[in-house]
């Protein structure tokens, strides 16, 4: 599911590319037909084996594509027919890639390109808003994300823990089972305190409402011996 927006974006871009290439080829064929037809009409009006200014002027007057009127020309080429070399006139458009692209109808591909870009922008904004873990690259559990030493909700809003609460939550998130023994917590958070049971109890009591109001998690106690971060 995480790759679906990207797959759809690629699909739309491929459709846009295919549409653009197809319309470009159509434009090339249209150009070829136009210059060939112009040459045919020119030869019918003034048959000649010599290309001069009048021939070119007549030829260009029969061209219907405005972008070609200043570049199209007639060239003389040699062809071999029945063992003999003959000279014939060949129509040439002499237009570059940009001109052909401008002649082609790129409205469909342009629309698809716009839709694809709009789709990707909306997808990124949506995922940043509702799936921040995809960008944060951190740990996600029960609607809470831990990334870059910060806790955020599934909606991307920061969760404000005190330094001690932050350390406790970090321990829960970094532990694969999300379960910690009482002794393990005390040794990590209060290594120099002989008995930190009351302090731990107070810490757990204060972190619970913050956690439960910002996620789908709760902290459960196993007879005071261990604590587990669980889904509600």
C-alpha positions as CSV (number, residue, x, y, z in Angstrom):
1,X,0.0,0.0,0.0
2,X,2.9,2.3,0.7
3,X,4.0,2.1,-2.9
4,X,0.5,2.5,-4.4
5,X,0.7,6.3,-4.8
6,X,4.0,6.1,-6.5
7,X,2.8,3.3,-8.8
8,X,-0.2,5.3,-9.8
9,X,2.0,8.3,-10.5
10,X,4.3,6.3,-12.7
11,X,1.3,4.9,-14.6
12,X,0.0,8.4,-15.2
13,X,3.4,9.6,-16.4
14,X,3.7,6.6,-18.7
15,X,0.3,7.4,-20.2
16,X,1.4,11.0,-20.7
17,X,4.6,9.9,-22.4
18,X,2.8,7.4,-24.7
19,X,0.2,10.0,-25.6
20,X,3.0,12.6,-26.3
21,X,5.0,10.2,-28.5
22,X,1.8,9.0,-30.3
23,X,0.8,12.6,-31.1
24,X,4.3,13.5,-32.1
25,X,4.3,10.7,-34.7
26,X,0.9,11.8,-35.9
27,X,2.3,15.3,-36.4
28,X,5.3,13.9,-38.3
29,X,3.0,12.0,-40.7
30,X,0.8,15.1,-41.1
31,X,3.9,17.2,-42.0
32,X,5.1,14.5,-44.5
33,X,1.6,14.4,-46.2
34,X,1.5,18.2,-46.3
35,X,4.8,18.8,-48.0
36,X,4.3,15.9,-50.4
37,X,0.9,17.2,-51.4
38,X,2.3,20.7,-51.8
39,X,5.0,19.3,-54.1
40,X,2.4,17.3,-56.1
41,X,0.3,20.5,-56.6
42,X,3.4,22.5,-57.6
43,X,4.4,20.0,-60.2
44,X,0.9,19.9,-61.6
45,X,0.8,23.6,-61.9
46,X,4.3,24.2,-63.2
47,X,6.1,21.0,-64.3
48,X,9.8,21.4,-64.4
49,X,13.0,19.6,-63.7
50,X,14.7,22.7,-62.3
51,X,14.2,24.2,-58.8
52,X,14.1,27.9,-58.8
53,X,12.7,30.8,-56.8
54,X,9.3,30.5,-58.5
55,X,9.1,26.8,-57.9
56,X,9.9,27.3,-54.2
57,X,7.4,30.1,-53.9
58,X,4.6,28.0,-55.6
59,X,5.5,25.0,-53.4
60,X,5.3,27.0,-50.2
61,X,2.0,28.6,-51.2
62,X,0.4,25.1,-51.2
63,X,1.6,24.2,-47.7
64,X,-1.2,24.4,-45.2
65,X,0.9,24.1,-42.0
66,X,1.9,27.7,-41.2
67,X,5.0,26.6,-39.2
68,X,6.5,25.1,-42.4
69,X,6.0,27.9,-44.8
70,X,9.5,29.5,-44.1
71,X,11.5,26.2,-43.8
72,X,10.1,23.8,-46.3
73,X,12.0,23.4,-49.5
74,X,12.5,21.1,-52.5
75,X,15.6,19.0,-53.0
76,X,16.9,17.2,-56.1
77,X,17.9,13.6,-55.5
78,X,19.1,10.8,-57.6
79,X,17.3,7.4,-57.7
80,X,18.0,4.2,-59.6
81,X,15.2,2.9,-61.8
82,X,15.5,0.0,-64.2
83,X,19.2,0.2,-64.1
84,X,19.2,3.9,-64.9
85,X,19.9,6.9,-62.6
86,X,17.1,9.4,-62.6
87,X,16.8,12.8,-60.9
88,X,13.6,13.6,-59.0
89,X,12.3,16.3,-56.7
90,X,11.8,15.5,-53.1
91,X,9.8,17.6,-50.6
92,X,11.5,18.5,-47.4
93,X,10.0,20.1,-44.3
94,X,13.3,21.1,-42.6
95,X,11.6,21.4,-39.2
96,X,13.3,20.6,-36.0
97,X,12.1,18.6,-33.0
98,X,10.6,21.7,-31.2
99,X,8.7,22.8,-34.3
100,X,7.2,19.3,-34.7
101,X,6.3,19.2,-31.1
102,X,4.6,22.5,-31.4
103,X,2.6,21.3,-34.4
104,X,1.6,18.1,-32.6
105,X,-1.5,18.1,-30.3
106,X,-0.1,17.7,-26.8
107,X,-3.2,18.7,-24.9
108,X,-3.9,15.1,-23.7
109,X,-0.4,14.5,-22.6
110,X,-0.2,17.9,-21.0
111,X,-3.4,17.2,-19.1
112,X,-2.1,13.8,-17.9
113,X,1.2,15.4,-16.9
114,X,-0.7,18.0,-14.8
115,X,-2.9,15.3,-13.2
116,X,0.2,13.2,-12.4
117,X,2.0,16.0,-10.7
118,X,-1.1,17.1,-8.9
119,X,-1.6,13.5,-7.8
120,X,1.9,13.2,-6.4
121,X,1.7,16.5,-4.6
122,X,-1.6,15.5,-3.0
123,X,-0.2,12.1,-2.1
124,X,2.9,13.6,-0.4
125,X,0.8,16.0,1.5
126,X,-1.6,13.3,2.6
127,X,1.1,10.9,3.7
128,X,2.9,13.7,5.6
129,X,-0.3,14.4,7.4
130,X,-1.7,11.0,8.1
131,X,1.4,8.6,7.6
132,X,4.4,10.6,8.8
133,X,6.3,7.5,9.6
134,X,6.8,7.0,5.9
135,X,8.9,10.2,5.8
136,X,10.3,10.1,9.3
137,X,11.8,6.6,8.8
138,X,11.4,5.8,12.4
139,X,9.4,3.3,14.6
140,X,5.7,3.2,14.4
141,X,3.5,1.4,16.9
142,X,-0.1,1.9,17.9
143,X,-0.4,5.3,16.2
144,X,2.7,6.8,17.7
145,X,5.9,7.4,15.8
146,X,9.4,7.6,17.2
147,X,11.9,9.2,14.8
148,X,14.8,11.6,15.0
149,X,14.6,11.4,18.8
150,X,11.1,12.8,18.7
151,X,7.6,11.4,19.3
152,X,4.8,12.3,17.0
153,X,1.2,11.2,16.5
154,X,-0.2,9.4,13.4
155,X,-1.3,12.9,12.3
156,X,2.2,14.3,12.5
157,X,1.6,16.3,15.7
158,X,4.4,16.4,18.3
159,X,3.8,14.6,21.6
160,X,5.3,16.5,24.5
161,X,7.0,14.3,27.1
162,X,9.2,15.4,29.9
163,X,12.9,14.3,29.5
164,X,12.2,11.3,31.9
165,X,9.0,10.4,30.2
166,X,10.7,10.6,26.9
167,X,13.5,8.2,28.1
168,X,10.9,5.7,29.3
169,X,8.9,5.8,26.1
170,X,12.1,5.5,24.1
171,X,12.9,2.3,26.0
172,X,9.4,0.9,25.3
173,X,9.7,1.7,21.6
174,X,13.2,0.4,21.2
175,X,12.4,-2.9,22.8
176,X,11.0,-5.4,20.3
177,X,8.4,-6.9,22.8
178,X,7.6,-3.4,24.1
179,X,7.8,-4.9,27.5
180,X,10.2,-3.9,30.3
181,X,10.9,-5.2,33.7
182,X,10.6,-2.9,36.7
183,X,14.3,-3.5,37.6
184,X,15.4,-2.8,34.0
185,X,13.7,0.6,34.0
186,X,15.0,1.6,37.3
187,X,18.6,0.6,36.5
188,X,18.4,2.6,33.3
189,X,16.7,5.7,34.6
190,X,17.9,5.9,38.2
191,X,21.1,3.9,38.3
192,X,22.3,5.5,41.5
193,X,19.0,5.2,43.4
194,X,18.8,2.2,45.7
195,X,15.0,1.9,45.5
196,X,13.2,3.8,42.7
197,X,9.9,2.0,42.9
198,X,7.8,5.0,44.0
199,X,9.5,7.2,41.5
200,X,8.8,4.7,38.7
201,X,5.2,4.4,39.8
202,X,4.7,8.2,39.6
203,X,6.4,8.3,36.2
204,X,4.2,5.6,34.8
205,X,1.1,7.3,36.3
206,X,1.9,10.6,34.7
207,X,2.9,9.2,31.3
208,X,-0.3,7.2,30.9
209,X,-2.8,10.0,30.2
210,X,-0.4,11.6,27.7
211,X,0.1,8.3,25.9
212,X,-3.5,7.3,25.8
213,X,-4.7,10.7,24.5
214,X,-2.2,10.8,21.7
215,X,-2.2,7.1,20.5
216,X,-3.9,3.8,20.6
217,X,-1.6,2.5,23.3
218,X,-1.7,1.9,27.0
219,X,0.7,0.8,29.7
220,X,-0.2,-2.4,31.6
221,X,1.5,-3.6,34.8
222,X,2.2,-7.3,35.6
223,X,1.9,-7.3,39.3
224,X,4.4,-4.5,39.6
225,X,7.2,-6.7,38.2
226,X,7.1,-5.5,34.6
227,X,5.3,-3.0,32.4
228,X,4.1,-3.5,28.8
229,X,3.2,-1.1,26.1
230,X,0.0,-2.5,24.5
231,X,-2.6,-1.6,22.0
232,X,-5.9,-0.5,23.5
